[in-house]
Amino acid sequence: MSETHNAIEAVWRIEAPRLIAGLVRIVRDVDLAEELAQDALVAALEQWPEPGVPEKPGAWLMTTAKHRAIDLFRRNERFRQKVEELGRGLEMQEAPGVPDIDAIDDHIGDDLLRLVFIACHPVLSREAKVALTLRLLGGLTTEEIARAFLTPTATVAQRIVRAKRALAEAHVPFEVPSTAELPARLASVLEVIYLIFNEGYSATTGKDWIRPALCEDALRLGRILAGLIPEEPEVHGLVALMEIQASRLRARVGPTGEPILLLDQDRSRWDRLLIQRGLDALRRATELGSPPGPYTLQAAIAACHAQAWTPEETDWERIVALYDALAQIAPSPVIELNRAVAIGMAFGPAAALEIVDELMTVPALGAYHLLPSVRGDLLVKLGRLDEARDEFERAAALTQNARERTLLRDRAATCVQGAVS
């Protein structure tokens, strides 16, 4: 690929969300907006190689897409009506150039925010929200999304097509939710972004334990959202959580890609810049004055780990208190399991095992591989190695990630060796 084509690809990743967001406001159709944006990209690939990337590539792409939209509306016999909306300030006979960049940027913040809420609309399934968000706001191709989630390309393509159709059939308004609707809708947006991050941080399937590119995409989306809604504490809480967790990525895998658990990580490899960014975001979340929400509390837990230079320095009692608060506002079996781990570190494995044993009967955790994994770890600490081996083997059978399966089988084998010796 030529240097110019590499530059175009980089520009596209940056400009695509803003371009599509602006076009959605104009044409009020997600599918058509994406088609127009793609047409502008094709034009750039054809026209930029010789003269090079223009000074204001985003403006060039928007102008080109607007001209294409005008042509489409002319063919649909709506030219006169739409030209008034689309063509202000444009010379119809000139080739695409650089319009007034300030005029184009006037709506960018609102447009992006509108697009975030459209892509994560409640009418869509969770899988559809993730695919559409990565496509429209992450700038990823269908193939890249499929590769990231180890899903057939055709499946991802169908999800995106169905998502756009569902939005059209539901007559979803192209606007930011009202004040009354915002909290519920924002929760869905934050969930989708964190789902993307988590799949990168701890891949559910495949041969790799982490997929840093997905973490980067989620972080970028989170930072954009924090800039668009600066007064929402939980947005900053989510950004803080992702920044701090992303700081560990280099230390989470060994030389051959094998998983390295938190307490075994070389903390000198943690990214201190990301940690500082996360702590700054956490401070912004708490300074806004609202009671801490789930993401802010989880970020505070992550901060306890980030501020401990060794595992022994970790303030586990504070982590237990934070999990207690989290369980009050967002109760779930997974939160309770994480709370049990913290209790085990703060007050001993026997206290934690009582909680975990109760969770063994919860149907929602029946196929959750981390439940037997945590139980196995507690049993090892209590010297019950035969039982621990069985738990690790059960966890290995449940996980769909090859790297994690190997780790759990190795832990089971270590239990056998310990029992023999």
Steps between C-alpha positions, in 0.01 A plus 500: 500500500635844407587763758198705390268202539634445852433864575147471358432199721619692806288802406197278448528347848506848649243672280246221428297534823466878464427470130227239545356686800470821299342317208248324725382841621459615139345196330343344814587148385788300649535269201503784247741704714748212508462446125574866433801490729633192320454678166708788633771254607506345152535849351790572734674176400461601135590868527747544788795282390638754249456834683518341847270530803333844507562742786152441644412141407187486713355802324588352160325174586190679629479720190532199273234308693265800486541527123422131469190548718384786279533278194296228667225737603489648151434155360229454763331821387566664833783715375357844566394419857822328600737744331385760749606270782812352345639754261533820702824666411600243239572587138314232308720516192834474679687180579502407869723740686538626855195685634489708814626254759339692786159464340546125468625463855211694654296184560776243545456457877123463474529277194739255667293485815187437293676220313616337825142475624371380163758220481415389855123538476298258723316362195823320403643181648825520695693335215350741248588801716862387526534437125329825399698706754831363377395554139366854532705642787805275503557526126555123472410301193266204523799270451691666786205467737457135405869434552502676837211292634589180312160511333431418132504812286159412359355487852635845586376638168151363569500655848587840358241478224232385744595773746456771238171346390378483861584867553310594185197283579482633855514857367776579749528879532835642394549698818664488841260353761304738718619573853250248637619225264872572525598291808351175366632555149844605623526180704457302177769704325748450784422128511575461129830686525606293801396177326734588216780579745449179698517285189838656432618476861400136548391332178217254547607276210793434270876453536590841646426600857499872424415706191651842563347656187149454641608663827638793301173535305292496819730750669475735203119477509498560874723806471279641223192448717668667799570802283140511380334452841754649745248537784408130524708336778454143378647584160820611674473197728495267202793679336693477828429129527612430142813718525618324816421152375664572164816599687554130583472361148874463440539313827199271447679270255839332495751471215295236315161653574427294809273665761656658809257552786480827693699396807777352284546799270817708476357831612793692355343419162176675588452817299531783754368759253175306455475456876535875551240568233269254673552659841432843350175373344402339832560832674275676249228240559508547876530880487171526310329429829256221422504173697746265326348270240612149399778610263638755744508240776671247274751767400568566870568127544736503201672805649574305820695249291668769288627688804655189660857442381485140625208259558571513873444876509146467358232640730274195485274619781420815303433285193254290704325819613477621140355165392248525784391838361493363145285205607249742650441695177570233237449157659598202288653155553817608316544801730449268797767265366746786461411615850577151626848515344567829679372355829734205453796734460398721792368248753615157385388229255259327740278809524497534123427131441172526694378765255623311195334178612168684517557633148550144369122457508422818302369397154636812331855391586457140390715543188720781636852359499638751750281359779678160517828679428459723806386204711804303388731783603342519844526123544871512411557757774318272743713202398210304346689423180293208368183710511685795351617287207142402421390864506779611265418219259134599506592862434723393210212309345272804523725771356505556123834680503791275408762692701286499812422130456872422497558711810223321692620156394850593613361602837316168525823314420683698767241385754570137405874552541448672835278220624758237401789683664 
